[in-house]
Amino acid sequence: MTESAVLCPECSSEHHYERDAFLVCSMCGHEWLAGSDELGNQSEDQETVIRDSVGNPLADGDTVTVVKDLKVKGSSTSIKVGTKVRNIRLVNGVGDHDIDCKVDGFGPMQLKSSVVKKA
């Protein structure tokens, strides 16, 4: 067992075990990072790195290229492979959309980092 000062963020149980880099609650089955606090928030020194489809880390202001055709809701056209998107901004968006940007011809939108490649 690990030290009993760490409580499960879901059920507040002190009974848990380690699996790889995670702690797993033996009562409810909830998993959280071992370096996070009791509420499941990551420590300030552990910053989330957003990576593109190839694995390159992305940063605000980067230029990326779309790696697959993307259908756009409400539009009869789609964003084609190879479209360059300049000056991206990394955000916690809706679902797993983590890039806020403006695509030429389509306007502002959010993209997933898994469909872009750093240019």
Secondary structure, DSSP 8 states (H G I E B T S, - for coil): ---TT---TTT--S-EEEETTEEEETTT--EEETTB-TTS-B-TT-----B-TTS-B--TT--EEE-S-EE-TT-SSEE-TT-EE-S-EE---STT--EEEEETTTEEEEE-GGGEEE-
